[in-house]
C-alpha cells in the first residue's frame, strides 16, 4: 500500500494568503496536461518569483526547478544577460509581421543557426508542435513541387512524441495523447525503437540499434515510393520515459533515408542546445556541428529538416524554428504562388523572442557551456549512484541512464499513482520533478551548482521511496 498521507495532503502550502488567487485560477484557467479534478486534492502552487534554479511561491517557499520548467530553461530564472537583451530590444521594436518585412534580430539569429547546423533559411513558429507541423508540410510540399506527388506518408519511432496538434499527433505514438483523437488523424507507421531498455538480454546497445536500423531499412525499401519523411527524436525519446539509444542509429537512419530518397526530420525540440552533451544531438559523433557537406567518415550526417524550440530562447519567450537544406528551399522558389510555402504564424520571428535567442547563443559562445556541462554531468551522474541503494530501483542497462544533462532512473512500484505521489512528496522537500510514468528524471538548468545537485538528489530519492510505500 502506498502512503495515503502523500496522496491526500497538499505541499505544506499556506492556503490562507493565496486561496483567492488559487480559486480565480481554477475558475478561469484550463491548465495543460492536467486532469483538473485532481486539483481538489493537489492544490496549484502560485509562483511569484524565479531566481537561478529556484522558483518561489507566494509564501516564500522555494522549489528547485529540476525539470527546467518543462525542459525550456537553460541558464536559470532571472538571467540578467537574457533579460537585458529583451529590454534593449523592447526599446527598439516589439513586433512587426515578417511577411514583406524583416528586422535585424531575425536575420542575425537565422545566420547564427545556419552556421551552427549547416542548414539554412530558418522558418519560424511559436512552439514545438508548430515546428513539427511546418517540417511535415514542407516535406510533403517539396515532393509535390519536385514531381513526386505520391510521397505523402510519414514514419516515426515507436513511443515517439512530436507534439499534440493534429499533424504532430499523427506521427506521435504515445497513446494517452493520441488515442482520443485517432479519428481526426492522418496515421503514420512506427518503426522499432532503438531505446536500449527494449534490447534482448545480453544484446549490446550498438548491436540493438543496428538491428532496429535493419528493420527500418526493410520497411523503407518496401514503401519508399510513398514515403515523404522519417521524423525522429535524436538520442533520447523524452516523453517515452527518457528512452536513450546508441548514436549509430542516427548514422544508419541518415544513410537509409539518403539511399531511398526519404527526408530525415530531426526533432531537436527537447534535446537541442546542449541537452545531450553536444550542441545538437543529431551531430553527437561530430567534432563540431556539421557545417561541412561531409563529415563522420564522409557521410553527410545533417538531417533534411531540424526542428528547434524549448531552449532556443533560454526559456524566456515562445519561439520555434525549422531549418532545412538549400535544395529543399529552392524547390519552393518559383514564379507560381502555389509552389510557395504558404504557412504563417502571426508572431513569426518576433524580435523580442529572437533577441532572447541571440542572448542564449551568446552565452554558449562566451561561457564554454558544453565543456562546463560535462563537468556538471559527471558530478550529477556520480551522485545518482545513490539510487542504487534503493531496492525499488530498476537499474537500467549500462549507458541508458544518462545522456549529457538528461538523467533518468526507472522505478519498480505497484503504486498506480506513483508519478503524482512522487511529484507531491518532492514539492514538500523543495524540489520540482515530474516523473513520466515510473521514470524519475532530472533535466536541470545548466547553472545548477554542486550544493543544489546534492539537494536535488537527496529530495528526489526521498520522494521516490515515499511514493512507493
Secondary structure, 3 states (H helix, E strand, C coil): CCCHHHHHCCCCCCCCCCHHHHHHHHHHCCCCCCCHHHHHCCCCCCEEEEEECEEEECCCCEEEECCHHHHCCCCCECCHHHHHHHHHHHCCCCCCCCCCCCCHHHHHHHHHHHHHHCCEEEEEECCHHHHHHHHHHHHHHHHHHCCCCCCCEEEEECCCCCCCCHHHHHCCCCHHHHHHHHHHCCCCEEECCCCHHHCCCCCCHHHHHHHHHHHHHHHHHHHHHHEEEEEECCCEEHHHCCEECCCHHHHHHHHHHHHCCCEEEEECCCCCCCCCCCCCHHHCCCCCCCCCCCECCCECCCCCEEEECHHHHCCCCCCEEEEECHHHHHCCCCCCHHHCCCCCCCCCCCHHHHHHHHHHHHHHHHHCHHHHHHHHHHHHHHHHHHHHHCCCEECCCCCCCEECCEEEEEECCCCCCHHHHHHHHHHHCCEECCCECCEEEECCCCCCCHHHHHHHHHHHHHHHHHHCC
